[in-house]
Amino acid sequence: MTPALFASAFLLLVTLGYTGLCAASPFGNCSKCRGMGHAITTDRKGKARRGKDCRRCKATGKRIRVGRHLYNIAARLHRDGTR
C-alpha cells in the first residue's frame, strides 16, 4: 500500500468516525469547565467549593461539537435555499 493511499484511507476512516460520533452524541463536555458547569474554587481553609457558573456553556456542562455545528449550518442553508 502506497503512503498516499494509506493516508487517504486513514483520513477517510477518521472523518467517518467523527461523523458517526457527531450523529450519535451531538453534545460533548465543555472544555473550560470539563463538563461540570461551574468552576471549582477553594475557601481559606482549602476546602473545595462551587465557583461561578461557566459562561461558555451557560452552566450546562455541554457544548455542541464542531462537526454537528457545521452540519446544522449546512442543513439550515439547504432548507432555506429550497423553500
Secondary structure as GFF3:
##gff-version 3
##sequence-region A 1 83
A	DSSP	alpha_helix	3	24	.	.	.	ID=ss1
A	DSSP	beta_strand	27	29	.	.	.	ID=ss2
A	DSSP	beta_strand	38	42	.	.	.	ID=ss3
A	DSSP	beta_strand	48	53	.	.	.	ID=ss4
A	DSSP	beta_strand	62	64	.	.	.	ID=ss5
A	DSSP	alpha_helix	66	81	.	.	.	ID=ss6
###
